[in-house]
Amino acid sequence: MTIGEVVAQHYRTAEVFSRNGIDFCCGGKKTLGKACSEHQLDWADLSAELGRAIDAPEMPSQQTDRWEPDFLAEYIVQTHHRYLRENLPLLLDYTAKIAKVHGGRHPELLLVAKQVQILSTELLEHLDKEEQVLFPYVARLCAARRHGGQTPATTFGTVANPIGMMENEHDYAGALLDNIRDLTSDFSLPADACATYRVAFAKLRELDQDLRWHVHLENNVLFPKTMLLEQMLRQSN
């Protein structure tokens, strides 16, 4: 199985992969064996950790692999897109402030602020594409299946085309997150960190966690479901 498939079926395993430094969102298409090899992890140890996570009782409300694609898309918009639109401006402000005040002693903060600026610009454009093009098409696909309609017409051919673009943009966002993690030594605070410094790093950690789960839901759950649904409709029309 791939990492993404495991997390899609058992969301609690995401914590296991995170603890072991394994990317389950952009890197979700890797097999478990490849992940172990790349991170020099013992397969038996990782398997035992995953087993314990899988055996833990799950909340039915979090079984996203059972959700309809249009419901999942709307959930992503109302939860993760809204989070980004509300919090990216705050992070731009916080990281700019600490770079200005502490950048002389901690020059990495200048790079962090720049990375956050790039990430914000890229993500906000990305959200617009999903909300204006891809997700409305997902809703039309679901409506066509429910009501026995035809496969919706598009200007982009098959849905695999915009999905491929979104996945490439996810990879770029993931690389920016990795850069920020490296620059901050995994959000570690120095001894002279002021209150704004602490809030900024806490918000960066929060963004990192939320965005990685957000990308997982799209790459490993929503997108495969959508491509399969389009294929089924095309075959039945």
N, C-alpha and C positions, 0 to 999 in steps of 0.2 A: 504494500500500500504506500501511497505518497503521504507526506506529512499533512498536506491540505485535506486529504480524504479522512485521515484520522481525526483531525480537529473538527471537521465538518460533522462527523458522526458523534464525537465525544468532546464537547467544548472544553471540559476541564483539563484535557491534555495540553491545552495551550500554555498553561502554567508550567508544565514539565518542560516543554520545548524552550520556553523563555528562560527558565532557570539554567538550562544547559547551553544557552547562547545560540539556539537553532531558530532560524527565521521561518515562521510558519505561514507568513502572508505572501510576500514576493517569492520566497523560496519554497512555497508549498507544493510545487510540482516535483520536488526531489523525493526519492524513496528514503525510507527509514535507514536502510543499509548505507546509502551514500552519505546521509547526514552523520551517521556514526563514524564513518571513515574520515570525513572532512574535519570533524571536531575531535577526533581521537577518543571517542567514547566507547565504553564497553557495551556491547549489544545487550548482554544479560541484565546489566544495571539499568539501562534505559528502558528495556522491556518491562522490568519489574516496576519502575516508576510509573510507566504508562498504564500498566495493569491496575495499580492502586487508584490512579485517577479515573480509569474507566469504571472500576467497581464502585466508586463513590456515587451515591444517589444523585440523579440529575433532576433539575426542575423542568417540567414539560414545557414551560414557557420559553426555555432557552434552546429547544431542539430546532434550530433554524433550518436544518436540512429538510424538515417536514413542511416548512412554510411555502405557500404559493409564491412564485417569482414576483408578481406585482405587489403583494403584501410585503415581501422582503425589501423590494426596492423602495417602497414608501417608508418602511421602518428605517432604512439607511438614511434617507433624506431627513426624516424628522428627528433622528437621533444623532447620527454621525456628521451629516452635512451641517446641521444646525450647530452642533458643538464647534466645528471648525469656523463657521462664520462668526460665532460669538467670541471665540478664544484666540484666533489668529491676531486680531488687532491688539489684544492685550499683550500677547507675546512679543509682537513687534515693538511695543512701547517698553516693556520690561527689559528686553535684551538690548535695546538701544541705550537705555538709561545706564545699565550696569557696564556696558562697553565704554560709555563716556566717562563714568566715575572710576571704574576699576581697570580699564583697559591698559593703563600704564604699567600696573603690576601684574596684570593677567592678560597679555596680548591675545590670547586665544579667544577672549570674549568678543573682540572685533570680528573675528571669523564666524563666531557663533551668530552674532547679529546679522551678518551678511547671509549666512545659510538660512536663517529664519526668514529673512526678507525674500529670498529666492523661493523657498518652500511655500510661503504664503501666496506669492504671485502665481506660481504653478498650480497650487491646489484650488484656488478660487476660480481660475479658468477651467480647471478639470471638473469641478462641481457643476459649473454652468453647462458643460457639454453633456454630462450625465443627465441633468434635470431637464434639459431642453430637447435632447435627441434620443439618447439610449433608453432611459427609463420610461418615457412615453411609449416607445415602441414595445417595451416589455409589457406594459399595460394593455396595448392593443393585441399583442399575441395572446395574452391570457383571456381577453374578452372574446377573441375569435375561437379559442378552444371551447369556452363555456357555451357559446351560442351557435357553434357549428358554422362559423364564418370562414371566409377565405384568409389566407396568409396576408397580412397587411403589406401594402406597397411601401417601398423605401427608396431613398435616393442613394443608399450606400450598399446596395446588393444584399448580401447575407449579413446577419448580425455579427458574424465572426470578425468582420472588418472593424466596426467601431470598438468591439470588445478587445481586439488586438491592440488598438491605439490606447485604450484605457489601461490595459495591462502594462504597456511600455511606460506610460506615465506613472503608474504605480511603482514600477521598478526605479524610476528616477527619484520619486519621492522617498522610497525606501533607502536609496543611496544617500540622500540628504540627511535622513534620520540617522543613518549609521555614522555619517560625518560628525553630526552634532553629538552623538554619544561618545565618539572617540575624542573630540575636542574637549568635552567636559569630564572625561574619565568616568563615563557612565553616571553623569550628573552628581559628581562628588563635589562637596563644598569646601573651599579653603577656610582657614581659620579666621580670615578677615572679612568673611561674607556678611554684608549688611542684610537688613530685612528684605529689601527689594531683590537682592541677589538670591536669597533663599526662596522667595516666591517665584522668581523667574525659573530657577532650576526645578522646583516642584511642578510648575506648569509645563516645563519641557518634558519631564518624565511622564506626566499625565497625557500630554499630546502624543508622545511616542507610543504609549500603551494603547490609547484609543485608536490612533491611526492604523496601527498594525492589525488590530481586530477588525476595523473597518475594511481594510484591504483584503483581509482573509475572507470576510463575508462576501465580497464581490468576486474575487478571483476563484475561490474554491467552492462557493455555494451558488451565488446568483448567476454568474456567467455560464457555468456548465448547464444549469437548469434551463437557462434561456436558449442556449444553442440547441439543446435537445428538444425543447418545445417547438422551436422554429422548424427543425428537421422533421418532426412528427407531423406538423401542419402541412408542410410542403408535400410530404408523401401522401397525405390523405386528400389533398385538393385535386 
